[in-house]
Amino acid sequence: MFRVFWNLDCVVALRAMEGSQITRDLKPVYLLASAEPLLLRDWLDDARRALREAGFEDIQNLQSDSGFDWRELLDESDMMSLFSATKCRIVNLPSGKPGQQGGKVIQSLCEKADASSVYLFVVPALDRQSRNAGWCKAIQAVGEVIELKPIYDNQLVDWLLRRARDKGLNIDPQSAQFLAERTEGNLLAADQELEKLSIRFGAQDGVDFATIEDSVAQSARYSHFLLVDACLAGKTRRALKILRSLEAEGYATAQLRWALQNALQQLDQLKQAQRGGALGERSWQQLRIWRNKQRLYQSAMSRLEAPEIERLLQSCATLDRLGKGQQDAEFPDQDWYEIRSLVTTFSGM
């Protein structure tokens, strides 16, 4: 069955249902769909935590790209894990579709599903074609299809108030509205601002609007938003200058990778819509790209072809594996080297 989360407390609700969904009612296959990186991150973090509590020690993240070997995934399903009797594979599908070979492999995995393996396929969105595809129906038959709906503009202030409380931060609606406008509906950005505020003011009973406005202004010299904007605009020198500043300020590469990957995934979907002759106002709305940002994305689309975007997403996958310890670094600070290389290529050099 399809399970769709619409309400404002979706992240809290996901955490509350963690036990019933993962440990008490374990499914062998899941399909998770959302265009919101933060909601995906929270859901997957909770799923990993619950799976480890259920004895799944061998949990790996995989990225479906042009070099991805679907057959290897199928062959591995017949082998025992070297690390535990149970295993989980999280497969990201940035394009939203597994392709013909991937679809057949997913159907085969569903046919021989058992309790020792869990497969979780992650897509940015489910369109009608995907819903009616054999691979999606196979997952629906033996597992579960979950869609995490975005937090819409009229819900964002309430979401920020709840998210702040989760972090031990007490803010008022005016402050939440200010943060919503400041981050332009970007949940990752909003969450990061709340995280910084909670570190500074979490011990206080409450924080007034003036304090929050001043704090956000002080930290706004450079941000990962400006980094992404510089990359989209093709301004390599500015992008690298911002990156050096963020590195000096102690930004984590994981934060920067999420922001860059999100923009690249949006570009990839825009390119797909463009190739299909379906790029229009609805495309921008679905991806929640505001009008004042559309020019930047159009600039990047005219500069980057689909294969280049795919290679950049592969670089993001490498950074993800390095960050999670699933790939050994070949030399010190390889993650920052990879980020610099990603930013340089993304911005057009």
C-alpha positions as CSV (number, residue, x, y, z in Angstrom):
1,M,0.0,0.0,0.0
2,F,1.0,3.6,-0.5
3,R,1.6,5.6,2.7
4,V,1.6,9.3,2.3
5,F,2.5,11.8,5.1
6,W,0.8,15.1,4.7
7,N,0.8,16.7,8.1
8,L,3.1,19.3,9.7
9,D,4.5,16.9,12.2
10,C,5.7,14.4,9.6
11,V,9.2,14.1,10.9
12,V,8.1,13.7,14.5
13,A,5.5,11.2,13.4
14,L,8.1,9.2,11.5
15,R,10.2,9.0,14.6
16,A,7.2,8.0,16.7
17,M,6.3,5.2,14.3
18,E,9.9,3.9,14.0
19,G,9.3,0.8,16.1
20,S,6.1,-0.3,14.4
21,Q,7.4,0.4,10.9
22,I,10.9,-1.0,11.1
23,T,11.3,-3.4,14.0
24,R,7.8,-4.7,14.7
25,D,6.5,-4.8,11.1
26,L,9.7,-5.2,9.1
27,K,9.2,-5.2,5.4
28,P,11.8,-6.7,3.0
29,V,11.6,-3.8,0.5
30,Y,10.7,-0.1,0.8
31,L,10.3,2.6,-1.8
32,L,10.9,6.1,-0.3
33,A,10.0,9.2,-2.3
34,S,10.6,12.8,-1.5
35,A,12.0,15.9,-3.1
36,E,13.0,17.3,0.4
37,P,16.6,16.3,1.3
38,L,16.0,17.1,5.0
39,L,12.9,14.8,5.3
40,L,14.8,12.1,3.5
41,R,17.8,12.5,5.7
42,D,15.7,12.3,8.9
43,W,13.7,9.3,7.7
44,L,16.8,7.4,6.7
45,D,18.7,8.3,9.9
46,D,15.7,6.9,11.9
47,A,15.5,3.9,9.8
48,R,19.2,3.1,10.2
49,R,19.0,3.5,13.9
50,A,16.0,1.2,14.1
51,L,17.5,-1.4,11.9
52,R,20.7,-1.5,14.0
53,E,18.6,-2.0,17.1
54,A,17.0,-4.9,15.2
55,G,20.4,-6.5,14.6
56,F,21.1,-5.1,11.1
57,E,24.8,-4.2,11.3
58,D,25.6,-4.4,7.6
59,I,23.9,-1.3,6.2
60,Q,25.3,0.2,3.0
61,N,24.4,3.2,0.9
62,L,24.6,2.8,-2.9
63,Q,24.2,5.3,-5.7
64,S,22.5,4.3,-8.9
65,D,24.4,6.0,-11.7
66,S,25.7,5.2,-15.2
67,G,28.3,2.8,-13.8
68,F,26.0,1.1,-11.3
69,D,25.9,-2.7,-11.6
70,W,22.4,-3.9,-10.9
71,R,23.4,-7.5,-11.6
72,E,25.9,-7.3,-8.7
73,L,23.2,-6.2,-6.4
74,L,21.1,-9.2,-7.4
75,D,24.0,-11.6,-7.1
76,E,24.9,-10.2,-3.6
77,S,21.4,-11.0,-2.4
78,D,22.2,-14.7,-2.5
79,M,25.4,-14.3,-0.5
80,M,25.7,-14.1,3.3
81,S,27.0,-10.8,4.7
82,L,30.5,-10.8,6.1
83,F,29.5,-8.6,8.9
84,S,26.2,-9.9,10.2
85,A,23.4,-12.4,9.4
86,T,21.2,-9.6,8.2
87,K,21.9,-6.7,5.8
88,C,20.3,-3.6,4.4
89,R,21.0,-1.9,1.1
90,I,19.9,1.7,0.6
91,V,19.9,2.5,-3.1
92,N,19.5,6.1,-4.2
93,L,17.9,6.6,-7.7
94,P,18.6,10.3,-8.5
95,S,16.7,10.1,-11.8
96,G,13.6,8.6,-10.1
97,K,13.7,5.5,-12.2
98,P,15.8,2.3,-12.2
99,G,15.7,1.8,-15.9
100,Q,14.9,-1.5,-17.6
101,Q,17.6,-3.6,-16.0
102,G,17.2,-2.0,-12.6
103,G,13.4,-2.6,-12.8
104,K,13.9,-6.3,-13.5
105,V,16.4,-6.6,-10.6
106,I,14.0,-4.9,-8.2
107,Q,11.3,-7.3,-9.2
108,S,13.6,-10.3,-8.7
109,L,14.6,-9.0,-5.3
110,C,10.9,-8.7,-4.4
111,E,10.2,-12.3,-5.6
112,K,12.8,-13.8,-3.3
113,A,12.4,-11.4,-0.4
114,D,13.2,-12.8,3.0
115,A,13.7,-11.5,6.6
116,S,17.5,-11.5,6.4
117,S,17.7,-8.6,3.9
118,V,16.1,-5.2,3.6
119,Y,16.2,-3.1,0.4
120,L,15.3,0.6,0.5
121,F,15.1,2.4,-2.8
122,V,15.1,6.2,-2.6
123,V,13.7,8.4,-5.4
124,P,13.0,12.2,-5.5
125,A,9.5,11.8,-6.8
126,L,6.9,9.2,-8.0
127,D,5.2,10.0,-11.3
128,R,2.2,8.1,-12.8
129,Q,4.5,6.1,-15.0
130,S,6.6,4.9,-12.1
131,R,3.5,4.1,-10.0
132,N,2.2,1.9,-12.8
133,A,5.6,0.2,-13.5
134,G,6.1,-3.4,-12.7
135,W,9.0,-2.7,-10.3
136,C,6.9,-0.3,-8.2
137,K,3.9,-2.7,-8.1
138,A,6.3,-5.5,-7.0
139,I,7.5,-3.4,-4.1
140,Q,3.9,-2.5,-3.2
141,A,3.0,-6.2,-3.1
142,V,5.7,-7.4,-0.6
143,G,6.9,-4.1,1.0
144,E,5.8,-0.6,1.4
145,V,5.8,2.6,-0.7
146,I,6.2,5.8,1.4
147,E,5.9,9.4,0.1
148,L,7.1,12.3,2.3
149,K,5.2,15.3,1.1
150,P,7.0,18.7,1.2
151,I,6.4,21.4,3.8
152,Y,4.4,24.0,1.9
153,D,4.9,27.7,2.3
154,N,1.7,28.1,4.4
155,Q,3.0,25.4,6.7
156,L,6.6,26.5,7.1
157,V,6.2,28.8,10.1
158,D,4.5,26.1,12.1
159,W,7.1,23.6,11.0
160,L,9.9,25.9,12.2
161,L,8.2,26.4,15.6
162,R,8.0,22.7,16.1
163,R,11.5,22.0,14.8
164,A,12.9,24.7,17.1
165,R,11.1,23.1,20.1
166,D,12.6,19.7,19.1
167,K,16.1,21.4,19.4
168,G,15.3,22.9,22.8
169,L,14.9,26.4,21.3
170,N,11.9,28.6,22.2
171,I,11.2,31.2,19.4
172,D,8.1,33.3,18.6
173,P,6.0,33.2,15.4
174,Q,7.7,36.5,14.2
175,S,11.1,34.9,14.4
176,A,9.8,31.8,12.6
177,Q,8.4,34.0,9.8
178,F,11.7,35.8,9.5
179,L,13.6,32.5,9.2
180,A,11.1,31.2,6.7
181,E,11.7,34.3,4.5
182,R,15.4,34.2,5.1
183,T,15.8,30.6,4.0
184,E,13.3,30.9,1.1
185,G,11.5,27.6,2.0
186,N,14.8,25.6,2.0
187,L,14.3,23.1,4.9
188,L,18.0,22.2,5.0
189,A,18.9,25.9,5.4
190,A,16.2,26.5,7.9
191,D,17.3,23.5,10.0
192,Q,20.9,24.7,9.9
193,E,19.9,28.2,11.1
194,L,17.9,26.6,14.0
195,E,20.8,24.4,14.8
196,K,23.2,27.4,15.1
197,L,20.6,29.3,17.2
198,S,20.0,26.3,19.5
199,I,23.8,26.1,20.2
200,R,23.9,29.8,21.1
201,F,20.5,30.2,22.9
202,G,19.2,26.8,23.6
203,A,19.8,27.2,27.4
204,Q,17.6,30.3,27.6
205,D,13.9,30.2,28.3
206,G,13.1,32.2,25.1
207,V,14.8,34.2,22.4
208,D,13.3,37.4,21.1
209,F,13.1,38.5,17.5
210,A,15.7,41.2,17.7
211,T,18.3,38.7,19.1
212,I,17.5,36.2,16.3
213,E,17.6,38.8,13.6
214,D,21.0,40.1,14.8
215,S,22.4,36.6,15.2
216,V,21.4,35.5,11.7
217,A,22.7,38.8,10.2
218,Q,26.1,38.3,11.9
219,S,26.5,34.7,10.4
220,A,25.3,35.6,7.0
221,R,28.5,36.8,5.4
222,Y,28.9,33.6,3.6
223,S,26.6,30.5,3.5
224,H,26.1,27.3,1.6
225,F,23.3,29.2,-0.3
226,L,25.7,31.7,-1.7
227,L,28.1,28.8,-2.6
228,V,25.3,27.0,-4.5
229,D,24.3,30.3,-6.2
230,A,27.9,30.9,-7.3
231,C,28.1,27.4,-8.7
232,L,24.8,27.8,-10.6
233,A,25.9,31.2,-12.0
234,G,29.2,29.7,-13.2
235,K,31.4,32.0,-11.1
236,T,34.3,29.7,-10.2
237,R,36.5,32.3,-8.4
238,R,33.6,33.5,-6.2
239,A,32.6,29.9,-5.4
240,L,36.0,28.9,-4.3
241,K,36.4,32.1,-2.2
242,I,33.1,31.3,-0.4
243,L,34.2,27.7,0.0
244,R,37.5,28.7,1.6
245,S,35.6,31.0,4.0
246,L,33.1,28.2,4.9
247,E,36.0,25.8,5.5
248,A,37.7,28.3,7.9
249,E,34.4,28.8,9.7
250,G,34.2,25.1,10.5
251,Y,31.5,24.0,8.1
252,A,31.2,20.3,7.7
253,T,31.6,18.8,4.2
254,A,28.4,16.9,4.7
255,Q,26.4,20.1,5.0
256,L,28.0,21.5,1.8
257,R,27.6,18.2,-0.1
258,W,23.8,18.1,0.8
259,A,23.3,21.6,-0.6
260,L,25.3,21.0,-3.8
261,Q,23.7,17.6,-4.3
262,N,20.2,19.0,-3.9
263,A,20.9,21.7,-6.5
264,L,22.3,19.1,-8.9
265,Q,19.3,16.8,-8.5
266,Q,17.0,19.7,-9.3
267,L,19.1,20.4,-12.4
268,D,18.9,16.8,-13.4
269,Q,15.1,16.8,-13.1
270,L,14.9,20.1,-15.0
271,K,17.0,18.6,-17.8
272,Q,14.7,15.6,-17.9
273,A,11.7,17.8,-18.2
274,Q,13.4,19.9,-20.9
275,R,14.3,16.8,-22.9
276,G,10.7,15.6,-22.7
277,G,9.3,19.0,-23.7
278,A,7.6,19.4,-20.4
279,L,9.6,22.2,-18.8
280,G,7.2,24.8,-17.6
281,E,5.9,26.7,-14.6
282,R,4.7,23.5,-13.0
283,S,8.2,22.0,-13.2
284,W,9.7,25.0,-11.2
285,Q,6.8,24.8,-8.7
286,Q,7.2,21.0,-8.1
287,L,10.9,21.5,-7.4
288,R,10.2,24.6,-5.3
289,I,12.6,26.8,-7.1
290,W,11.6,30.4,-6.5
291,R,11.4,32.9,-9.3
292,N,14.4,34.8,-8.2
293,K,16.5,31.6,-8.4
294,Q,15.2,30.4,-11.8
295,R,17.6,32.5,-13.7
296,L,20.5,30.9,-11.9
297,Y,19.2,27.4,-12.8
298,Q,18.7,28.4,-16.4
299,S,22.3,29.6,-16.6
300,A,23.5,26.2,-15.2
301,M,21.3,24.3,-17.6
302,S,22.7,26.1,-20.6
303,R,26.2,25.3,-19.4
304,L,26.0,21.8,-18.1
305,E,24.8,18.8,-20.1
306,A,23.1,15.8,-18.6
307,P,26.2,13.5,-18.5
308,E,28.2,16.3,-16.7
309,I,25.4,16.6,-14.1
310,E,25.5,12.8,-13.6
311,R,29.2,12.8,-13.1
312,L,28.8,15.6,-10.5
313,L,26.2,13.5,-8.7
314,Q,28.7,10.6,-8.7
315,S,31.1,12.9,-6.9
316,C,28.5,13.7,-4.3
317,A,28.0,9.9,-3.9
318,T,31.8,9.6,-3.2
319,L,31.6,12.3,-0.6
320,D,28.7,10.6,1.0
321,R,30.6,7.4,1.3
322,L,33.6,9.1,2.7
323,G,31.5,11.0,5.2
324,K,29.8,7.8,6.4
325,G,33.0,5.8,6.6
326,Q,32.0,3.4,3.9
327,Q,35.0,4.4,1.7
328,D,38.5,4.8,3.1
329,A,40.2,8.1,2.4
330,E,43.2,7.7,0.1
331,F,44.9,10.8,1.7
332,P,44.2,13.3,4.6
333,D,41.4,15.7,4.0
334,Q,40.2,13.9,0.9
335,D,36.7,15.1,1.6
336,W,37.7,18.7,1.3
337,Y,39.7,17.9,-1.9
338,E,36.6,16.3,-3.3
339,I,34.4,19.3,-2.4
340,R,36.8,21.7,-4.0
341,S,36.9,19.6,-7.2
342,L,33.1,19.4,-7.2
343,V,32.7,23.1,-6.8
344,T,35.2,23.9,-9.5
345,T,33.6,21.6,-12.0
346,F,30.0,22.6,-11.0
347,S,30.8,26.3,-11.5
348,G,32.1,25.7,-15.0
349,M,35.9,25.5,-14.9
